[in-house]
Each structure stands twice: as C-alpha cells, then as structure tokens.
C-alpha cells in the first residue's frame, strides 16, 4: 500500500513539473516583457510639442522636437497619427535628421486622405458638431553612449 502511494506521489510530482515548465516559460516571457517595459520607462532624451498648420481637407502636423540631453541624437524620425473627433484620419512621417545636444529641430508632415476630406466637408455642411483634431506622435532616435 505504501509503495503504491509513493508511486502515485511520484507520478503527480512529475505531472506537476511538466505542467509547471510551460507556466514558468510564460512567466519568463512576462518578465522579459516587464524588462522591455522597464526599458521603455527610462527617461527619454527628447520632448515634443505638436502644432497644427492648415487643417482642412489636408492637415499639416508640425512638431517641435527638443533634445534635452547632452548627447547628439542621430537618425531622428517622426511618426504622427491624426485623429479627428476620436476617429483615425491618417498617418504621416518625417525624417528629422540629427539633433545636437540641447538643440531644437522642427519636423512637419501632411496628412492627405479621402476620409479627412469627407469629415471636413461634413463639418462644413453642419453634420458634425465639432472638428476636434489630435495628433499622437512617436519619435525614434539613435544615440551612442
């Protein structure tokens, strides 16, 4: 009787180890994701401020990119997603170039889509109560330590 209970315990322990391995693997993936999140949570080297140029049937998005570090930033690129009244109208991108330490560069791009034109015409016709524009920007860069 004791031998059969010991055998059952070994089988249960082996099954638990097999089931625990994939769980640990997924936990390791989560901790890797956490390290990526910790990397993204580091202080950034830039600040951005969004301005709008003409924003009717086409919309110009202007972004002031400020390098707040003491490092030169290379290959700075801007991506902007334009939304009006919470609906995505389009995206645009711009290659900013190099920004020296503590300096400012301006970037701008223009969104030209049929959806934006339709929304602007609907707003002119009075079908839309508001025409609230918002640009979500993402700036990528490269620097050397």
NORTA-V301449 format. One line per field, one symbol per residue. ss: DSSP state (@ for helix, = for strand, . for the rest). Layout:
ss = ???
//
This chain:
ss = .@@@@@@@@@@@@@@@@@@@@@@@@@@@@@@@@@@@@@@@.....==========...=========.....============..=============....========..@@@@@@@@@@@@.......==========...
//
